[in-house]
């Protein structure tokens, strides 16, 4: 019998989105043979206690999988620590895993796509992950490409799968090392090919002296080591968390206008060996080269980016006092 990669779903206080995520997974034929881990972090503020209790009561009722394993934290750990705790637990039993946050819904063939991708690329260490989401969803795609995949160096956390050896190979990234790389012209050129927003996003982390969360570490590791994500031209996931209810995202009309029913229109897929002519950073580049990103790069060029971040932080503090 085939072994399917265990699924990790992480949640904080959004019961409605978690239900939609789980219900979409249950529509996948492979769910019944897949172990589901659900990680529930504790509240970091008292006003969330009731919501989190509701989430945990729902987790107790989840079925339709080979096994459901709740990971319940009694103290707030934050996303990074919850993630590390969960994958350490999973990797004691498995060499692969699938990851979803609670605001991701999936296509009925999502689990098949991810598991087949893990098998197809398991010996190609240029591939660090299989992504369920593709930014091509916002653009016209030729019919002949809709069943195809492409390779990109942009990390996408909106439903991904990976291997134990590749995940454990991603090192911690210090702010000192990051600063050094951002002063390396070759590294910055490679970074800019997948979106000019990343350079200034990294600069902001340096300015605030913040720990680098998972997405930043992964994309840095990919760009520095020429690693790739396998991505479908026809997306297998969508993020419904851009409605302004999440703890880390603001409302984004671009995402709220997407017809999520289109995910139910299953499009067949086929994988192919890694070739440089299948590298395609176009969709990520187009999505992330916004007017704001361009303005930040101009400010950086004339030496005013850090001052702009300072003014932004002052403005936030002033709003809180109001």
N, C-alpha and C positions, 0 to 999 in steps of 0.2 A: 504493500500500500504506500502511496506517495505521501511524503511528509510535507505539509504546508507550513509556511513561515508563520510564526505567532504574530498576532496583531496587537500593537500597543496604541490605546486611545488615551489621551491626556485631557483632563477636564478640571475646571475650577468651579464656577457657579452657574453656568448656562445650561439649565435643564432642557429647554426647548431645542437648542442646537444639538445637544448630546443625543436626544431622542432621534432626531433626523439623521444624524451620523450613524447610529446603531441600526436604525430601520433600513437605511440604504445598504449597509453591510449585510444585513440578514437576507437581502434579495440576491446576494451572490451565491451561486451554487456551492462554492467551496467553503462557505462559512461553517457548515456542519462538520467539516474536517479540520477547522482552524481553532486554535486556542486564542482566546481574547483576554488580554490584560487591560484593565481600566484603572488608570492612576488618578486618584482624587486628592488634590492638595487641600490642606487646612486653610482656614480663613486668616487673612492678614489684617482684617478689620471686622469689628463686631457686626456691622450692618450686613455682612455676607453670610453670617452663621446659618440663618434660616434657609437660604438658597442652597447652601452646600449640604445641609441635612436632607433637603429634597432630592438633590442629585444622588446622594448616597442611598437613599431609600429606593430610588429608581434602579441603581446599579444592582441591587439585590434581586430585582425581578428579571434582569436580562437573560434571555435564553436564545436558542437557535445556533449555538456554537458547540464545538467539541467539548469545550470547558471554558468557564468564565472565572477569571482570577482577579478579584479586586485588590488594588494596592491603596490602602487607606492610610493617609498621614495624619497624625494627631497634632503636629506642629507645622506651621507654614514653612515650606522649604524653597518655594520659588520654582519656576519652570526648569532652570538648568539642573538643580539638585534632584528634582523629581524625575527628570529624564534620565540622569545618570544612575539613580537608584533602580529605576525600572529596567534599563537595558543591562545593567550588571546582573539583575535577577534573571532576565530572559536568556542572557548569554551563558548562564550556568547549564541551560537545557538545550539551547539551540545555536546554530551558527548563522542564522539569518533572522530578520524581523521586518515587520511593516510598521510604519508610524503614521498616526493621524492625530491631529488635535480635534477637539469636539466640534469645531465649526466646519469640518470638511464632510461633504456628502460625495458618494461614489457611484459610478456606473455599475450595472449588474455584472459586467465582466472585469471589474477592477481587480478582484483577487486572482483571477486567472492571468490577467496581464502581468501583475506584479510577480507572481510566483513563476510564471514562464520566463519572465525577464531575469529573475534571480538565477534560474537554471541555465539559461542561454549564455549569460555573461560571467558565470561563476569563476572561470579561469582567466578572464581578461582583467587584469588589475589596473588598466587604464580607466575602467568604469568604476566609479565610487558609489553610484546609486541608480536606482530605477525610479523615475518620477511619474506619478499619476497625473499631474497637472501640466498643461502646456499653455503658455501665453498666446499661442496661435489661435486660441478660442476667440480672440478679439479681432482677428483678421481673416481675410478670404484665403482659403487653402484650395489648391487644385485638387479635383476629385481623385486623380491618380495618386496623390500623396496621403489621402485620408487614412489609409490602412498602414502607412509607413511610420517609421520612427526617425528621430534625428538625435544628434549629440550636442550638448551644450555645456559650457563651463559655469553656468549660473546655478547655484544651489537653490532648490525649491523645497520648502518643508510641507507643502500642501498635499500630503500623501506621498510618502516615499518608502522604498525598500532598500535594504543594504545587507552587507555581510559582516560578521563579527570581526574578521581580520582587518577589513578596511576601516571600520568604525574605530576600533581600538588603535589604529595607526594614526589617527588625527591627533596631533599634539596640542597641548595648551599653547595659547598665543599670548605672550606678554605685550604690554603697551610699548615697551622699549623695542621689541622685535618688529612690531607693527610700524612704528615710526621710521625705523630703518628701511623697511620695504617701501613705504610711501615716499621715501626720498630716492628710490631706485627707479630710474626712468623706464627700464625694461619691464619691471613689474607693473608700473602704472599704465603703460601702454596696453598690456595684456588685460588689466582690470577694466580699462575704458572700452575695450572691444565688447564687453558684455553689459555695458551701461555706465554712463558717466556719473551716475548717482552714488556708486559705491565708494569712490575716492573721498568725497565729502562726508559720506556716512561714517567712514572710518576715522576721518579727521574729527568729527564730532565726538566720537568715543575717546579720542586722545584728549580733546579739550575738557571733557567732563570726567576724565580718568575713571571711566566705567569699565567693569569687567566685560569681556567680550562674550556675548551670548552665542548659542550654537550656530545660528545662521552665519554670523560673521566668521567664526572659526572655520566652518566648512568651506565657505566660498574662498577664503584666503588660502586654505590648504589646496583646493582644486586649482586655482589660478597659478599658485607657486609651483605645483608639481605636475601641471598639464594633465589633470584628471577630468573626467567627463560624467555627465548624467545622461542616461537614456530617457528620451522623452517622446511621447506619442504625438503625432500631428492632430489626432482627435483626442481631446482631453478625456481622462477617465475619472477626474475629480473636479470639484469646484468648492471654493471657499465662500460660505454664506455668512461669515463673521464680519464682513465689511459694512454692517448696518449700524455701526456706532455703539453697539451694546458690549463689545469686548473691552478688556482691560488695557489692551495695547494698540487698538486700531480705531481710527475715526471713520465716520460714514463716507463711503466712496461710491458715487453714483454709477461709475463705470461697472462695478461689480453687482450692484443691486439691480441693474437693468437686464442682467443675463437671465435667460429663460432656463431655469434648472431642469425643466422637464426634458430638455434636449439630451440630458445625460442618459435617459432611458432608451434612446435610439442607439442600440448597440452597433458599433462599427467594428468589423473584424480587424485583426492586426497581424503583422508579421515582423519578426525581428531580423536584423541583418548584422553581419560582422562590422566591427569598427573600421571606418575608412574616413580619411580626412575630408573627402568631398561630401560627407554626410554631417559634418560639423555645421551647425546653424545657430548662431547667436542673434539672429535678426529680430525675432519676436521679443526676446528679453531686452534687447537694445532699444527697440522702438517703444516698449512699454515704460521703460525707466528713464529715457532721455526727455524728461518733462521740462517745461519752462523754468520751474523752480530749480531743477537740477542744473540747468544751464546757467542760471543766475548765480548759484552757489559756486560754480566753477570760475565764473568771472570774478566774483569776490575773492576767491582764493588766489587767482592770478595777480590781482592788485593788492594782495596782502590784507584784505578786510574780512575774510571769512571768520576768523576767530572772534573778531569784534562783533560780527553779526550774531554769532552764537551767544556772546555775552549779553547783547541787547535782548535777544529772544528769552534768555533765562530771567532777566530782570523783568520783562513784560509778564512772564508766567507768575512770578512772585507777586507782582503788583495786582494781577487779577485775583489771586488767592486772597489777598488782604481785603479786596472789595467784597 
